[in-house]
Amino acid sequence: MSAATSSPTPGVIHAGSRRKAVFRRRIVPWLFVMPILVLNLAVVLGPALSALYYSLTDWNGIRPPTFIGLENFRTLATDPSYRHAFRNNVVWLLMFLTVPIAMALGASSMLAPVKRGSLFFRMAYFIPYVLPSVIIASLWRGLLSPDRGIPGWLNDHGVPGFDKAFLGDPKTVLPAIGFVDNWHWWGFLLVLFLAAMQNIPRELYESARLDGASRWDEFKDVTIPGIRPTLIFMLLMTAIWSFLTFDYIWILTQGGPAGASEVLAVLVFKEAFRNFKAGYAAAIGLTMSVFVGIVISIFTLLRRRGWEI
């Protein structure tokens, strides 16, 4: 009778508590994460595997696909349109890794000491980023018109070099679209860099001034190291988005004139929905993913080597 009514031993209680603690620490978090994880697998992994399959098929998007192996990728190797679109993506990447980054760094360094009205400046530079791309592209299509836009006005007032359609000239169309895209993008970068700069301790700047540092020395030796994680992260995101750019190019020129502004995303759209080569378009899309993966791998390697990213 006494054995039946005796309390559990301390070892049994301790083991039960340990199992409960392990359950709460290792199992319960996964139970909360599982719904969104399943959703992500369904909407990301599923289409990714589908794209991989369709890239190995001859498919027009309607009839059942026919398996052709690596034929689509062999076609890519000799397709001049693909090489041209890839070259335009590289040009776009170089433009956006230099011009908007430099503009945002310069402007944010000048605005960082400003205390009064700082919120107004942030909102003023950030508003273009939140405007729909259709509205921005439509506005700048009119502003870049050689007849009634800024080039026409400058030409009428005797400023040489503006008597042409920048969006209609194969030599200027890609920089012109990049200018429009940069108009909304660099303000976003400025707000991020400005927030990072204002978190740098002021004592670092005061110490630099006591050591006789110039404004450039402060920027180079204090500001840039202080915002390095934000700067490198935005370089990464800019590189990724440069390979995925589509909206401004499609709205303004649809890749024209004569394919001069065509990038990989535009080529995917045309091959899939105009030429009805959905399998070939899937192969192009996979190469875009590979390029993005290479960029991410480079930054991952730098992080493992001690870069503060």
C-alpha positions in Angstrom: 0.0 0.0 0.0 2.8 2.4 0.8 4.6 1.6 -2.5 1.4 2.4 -4.4 1.0 5.8 -2.7 4.6 6.8 -2.7 5.6 10.0 -4.7 7.8 9.8 -7.8 11.5 9.8 -7.3 13.5 13.1 -7.9 15.2 11.5 -10.9 11.9 10.8 -12.6 10.7 14.4 -12.0 14.0 15.8 -13.3 13.8 13.7 -16.5 10.2 14.8 -17.1 11.1 18.4 -16.6 14.0 18.0 -19.0 11.9 16.5 -21.7 9.4 19.3 -21.3 12.1 21.9 -21.5 13.5 20.3 -24.7 10.0 20.2 -26.2 9.4 23.9 -25.5 12.9 24.9 -26.8 13.2 22.7 -29.9 9.7 21.6 -30.9 7.4 24.5 -30.1 9.3 27.1 -32.2 9.0 24.8 -35.2 5.3 24.4 -34.6 4.9 28.2 -34.9 7.2 28.4 -38.0 5.7 25.4 -39.8 2.6 27.1 -41.3 4.7 29.9 -43.0 7.4 27.4 -43.9 4.9 25.1 -45.7 3.4 28.1 -47.5 6.9 29.2 -48.6 7.7 25.7 -49.9 4.4 25.7 -51.8 4.9 29.1 -53.5 8.7 29.1 -53.9 10.0 25.5 -54.1 7.0 24.3 -56.2 7.4 26.8 -59.0 11.2 26.5 -58.8 11.0 22.8 -59.5 8.4 23.4 -62.2 10.7 25.9 -63.9 13.5 23.4 -63.8 11.3 20.7 -65.4 9.9 23.0 -68.1 13.4 24.3 -69.0 14.1 20.7 -70.2 11.0 20.6 -72.4 9.6 22.1 -75.6 6.5 23.8 -74.3 4.4 26.6 -75.6 2.5 27.1 -72.4 -0.7 25.5 -73.7 -0.2 21.9 -75.0 1.5 19.2 -73.0 5.3 19.7 -72.8 7.7 17.5 -74.7 10.9 16.5 -73.0 14.0 17.6 -75.0 16.8 17.5 -72.4 19.4 20.3 -72.5 18.4 21.5 -76.0 17.1 24.8 -74.6 20.4 25.5 -72.9 22.3 24.6 -76.1 20.2 27.2 -77.9 21.0 29.8 -75.3 24.7 29.3 -76.0 24.3 30.5 -79.6 21.4 32.9 -79.2 22.5 36.5 -80.1 19.4 37.9 -78.4 20.3 36.2 -75.1 23.9 37.5 -75.3 22.7 41.0 -76.1 20.2 41.0 -73.2 22.8 39.6 -70.8 25.2 42.4 -71.9 22.5 45.0 -71.2 22.0 43.5 -67.8 25.7 43.9 -67.0 25.6 47.5 -68.2 22.6 48.1 -66.0 24.4 46.5 -63.1 27.5 48.7 -63.5 25.3 51.8 -63.7 23.4 51.1 -60.5 26.4 50.0 -58.6 28.1 53.3 -59.2 25.8 56.3 -59.9 22.9 55.9 -57.3 25.3 54.6 -54.6 27.7 57.5 -55.1 24.8 60.0 -55.2 23.2 58.6 -52.1 26.5 58.5 -50.1 27.3 62.1 -51.0 23.9 63.5 -50.3 23.4 61.5 -47.0 26.8 62.6 -45.7 25.8 66.3 -46.3 22.4 65.8 -44.7 23.6 63.8 -41.7 24.5 66.8 -39.6 21.2 68.5 -40.3 18.9 68.4 -37.3 16.1 70.8 -38.2 13.8 69.6 -41.0 15.5 66.3 -41.3 12.2 64.5 -41.5 11.1 66.7 -44.3 14.2 65.9 -46.3 13.8 62.2 -45.7 10.2 62.2 -46.9 11.0 64.4 -49.9 13.7 62.0 -51.1 11.7 58.9 -50.2 8.4 59.8 -51.9 9.6 58.9 -55.5 10.4 55.4 -54.3 6.8 54.7 -53.1 5.2 56.1 -56.3 4.0 53.4 -58.7 6.5 52.7 -61.5 3.7 53.2 -64.1 3.2 56.8 -62.9 6.9 57.6 -62.8 7.5 56.1 -66.2 4.6 58.0 -67.7 5.8 61.3 -66.3 9.3 60.8 -67.5 8.2 59.7 -70.9 6.7 63.1 -71.3 9.6 64.9 -69.7 12.1 63.2 -72.1 10.0 64.0 -75.2 12.1 65.8 -77.8 9.1 68.0 -78.7 7.4 69.0 -75.4 9.8 67.7 -72.7 13.0 68.9 -71.1 15.2 68.1 -74.2 12.8 70.2 -76.4 12.9 73.1 -74.0 16.7 73.0 -73.8 17.0 72.7 -77.6 14.7 75.7 -78.0 16.9 77.8 -75.7 20.1 77.0 -77.7 21.5 74.2 -75.5 23.2 71.8 -78.0 22.9 68.0 -77.9 19.3 67.7 -76.9 17.7 67.6 -80.3 16.9 63.9 -80.3 14.7 61.3 -78.7 16.7 59.7 -75.9 14.2 56.8 -75.6 14.2 56.3 -79.3 18.0 56.2 -79.9 19.7 52.8 -79.5 22.8 54.5 -78.1 21.0 56.5 -75.4 17.9 54.4 -74.6 19.4 52.3 -71.8 21.1 55.2 -70.0 17.9 57.2 -70.3 15.8 54.4 -68.7 18.5 54.0 -66.1 18.2 57.7 -65.4 14.4 57.4 -64.8 14.9 54.3 -62.6 17.7 56.0 -60.7 15.4 59.0 -60.0 13.3 56.9 -57.7 16.0 54.5 -56.5 18.7 56.8 -55.2 16.4 58.5 -52.7 15.6 55.1 -51.1 19.4 54.5 -50.7 19.8 58.0 -49.3 17.3 57.4 -46.5 18.9 54.1 -45.6 22.5 55.5 -45.6 21.3 58.6 -43.6 19.7 56.4 -40.9 22.9 54.4 -40.6 25.1 57.5 -40.5 23.1 59.1 -37.7 23.7 56.0 -35.6 27.5 56.6 -35.7 28.7 57.9 -32.4 29.5 61.6 -32.6 32.6 61.1 -30.5 34.3 59.3 -33.4 33.9 62.5 -35.5 35.2 64.7 -32.7 38.2 62.5 -32.2 39.0 62.6 -35.9 38.8 66.4 -35.9 41.1 66.6 -32.9 43.6 64.6 -35.0 43.3 67.1 -37.8 41.2 65.0 -40.1 39.6 66.7 -43.1 36.0 66.3 -44.1 37.1 63.7 -46.7 39.1 61.9 -44.0 36.1 61.8 -41.7 34.0 60.3 -44.6 36.6 57.8 -45.5 37.8 56.7 -42.1 34.7 57.1 -39.9 31.5 57.3 -42.0 32.2 54.4 -44.5 33.3 52.0 -41.8 30.4 53.0 -39.6 27.8 52.2 -42.3 29.7 49.3 -43.9 27.0 46.6 -43.1 24.2 48.8 -44.6 26.4 49.7 -47.6 27.4 46.2 -48.5 23.9 44.9 -48.0 22.5 47.5 -50.4 25.3 46.7 -52.9 24.1 43.1 -52.7 20.4 44.0 -53.2 21.2 46.4 -56.0 23.2 43.7 -57.8 20.3 41.2 -57.4 17.7 43.6 -58.5 19.8 44.7 -61.5 19.5 41.2 -62.9 15.7 41.1 -62.2 14.9 44.6 -63.6 11.8 44.7 -65.8 9.2 47.3 -65.0 10.7 50.6 -66.2 12.2 49.0 -69.3 9.0 47.4 -70.3 6.8 50.4 -69.6 9.0 52.9 -71.4 10.3 50.9 -74.4 9.3 47.2 -74.1 12.9 46.4 -74.9 13.1 48.7 -78.0 14.1 50.3 -80.2 15.2 47.1 -82.1 16.0 45.3 -78.9 18.5 48.0 -77.8 17.1 48.1 -74.2 16.2 44.5 -73.9 17.3 42.7 -70.7 16.9 39.1 -69.6 13.6 39.7 -67.8 12.1 41.3 -70.9 13.5 38.5 -73.1 11.8 35.9 -70.8 8.5 37.7 -71.1 8.7 38.0 -74.9 9.7 34.4 -75.4 7.0 33.1 -73.1 4.0 35.2 -74.0 4.8 36.5 -77.5 6.8 33.7 -79.1 5.0 31.0 -77.0 8.3 29.3 -76.1 7.6 28.9 -72.4 10.2 26.1 -72.0 12.9 28.2 -73.5 11.8 31.2 -71.3 12.1 28.9 -68.3 15.7 28.1 -69.3 16.5 31.8 -69.5 14.9 32.3 -66.1 17.1 29.6 -64.6 20.2 31.3 -65.9 19.0 34.5 -64.2 18.7 32.6 -60.9 22.2 31.3 -61.4 23.6 34.8 -61.9 21.8 36.0 -58.7 23.1 32.9 -56.9 26.7 33.8 -57.9 26.3 37.3 -56.5 24.9 35.9 -53.2 27.8 33.4 -53.1 30.4 36.1 -53.5 28.9 38.1 -50.6 28.6 34.9 -48.5 32.3 34.2 -49.1 33.3 37.7 -48.1 31.3 37.3 -44.9 33.0 34.1 -44.0 36.4 35.8 -44.5 35.5 38.3 -41.8 33.7 41.1 -43.7 31.1 42.8 -41.6 28.0 42.3 -43.7 
